[in-house]
């Protein structure tokens, strides 16, 4: 299985590709500065399932063109958020093109699990959890999906834009708590912002690596790397010199610093992590410039690591 966590600044777009070529796309955010657009990168290709983790613009900004230019087999969103609910949540701030397109799709087809979706994509499985609109919450962040994607013994958790209250509501579900314990890699909710930090989540999981899909630092609420690092086991950075205590660890990666982050997973659960950006400055106290390997190091790939 291959996971590409694309660098879309303060947004989200991840593509999971199974061993037979099946694709799961989680969100369709874009980057206009460099630029990068999922509708161009995957133009004319099949997305077996498109999952909208959160119905905010930064998660579905390229939806009008992904919907038009890619072959989408199925669409997944929070089944309790229909077009009327989405309009009500956006009444004050209004809608831009991505959310407007999502609203049109929900109006036409309804919410939830649409089309020829599947949670078994050639050996890649996924499971989603959600809070209920009008019962638990009436804001888009806390109505985000929490998605577990697994391949063999490897599991990655995507937290959408869930905030602390949303996590605590999901934690009432024993099935959700059990799934947390399987997490190897966690893509932090709300792009690593402070209001997504929930201590209780880490009572049930201790991932090996945390990843932020985020843009340049603009707010104090983005200063959460150390908070997550204290709750993460880390993976050895064999690209850095060993010290007296052995190989240093990398615990948190960000698309802001590392660019697009790719994880290749074998059937035994071991994983290789590589990045596209090699000229980024270190962020203290995380001084590691590249990510490395538990079992071997591939010098041809920037920041590669296996587990």
Buried (B, 14 or more C-beta within 10 A) or exposed (E): BBBBBBBBBBBBBBBBBBBEEBBBBBBBBBBEEEEBBBBEBBEEEEBBBBBBBBBBBBBBBBBBBBBEBBEBBBBBBBBBBBBEBBBEBBEEEEBBBBBBBBBBBBBEEEBBBBBEBBBEBBBBBBBBBBBEBEEBBEBBBBBBBBBBBBBBEBBBBBBBBBBBBBBBBBBEEEEBBEBBEBBBBBBBBBBBBBBBBBEEBBEBBBBBBBBBBBBEEEEEBBEBBEBBBEBBEBBBBBBBEEEEEEBBBBBBBBBBBBBBBBBBBBEEBBBBBBBBBEEEEEBEEBEBBBBBBBEEBEEEBBBBBBB
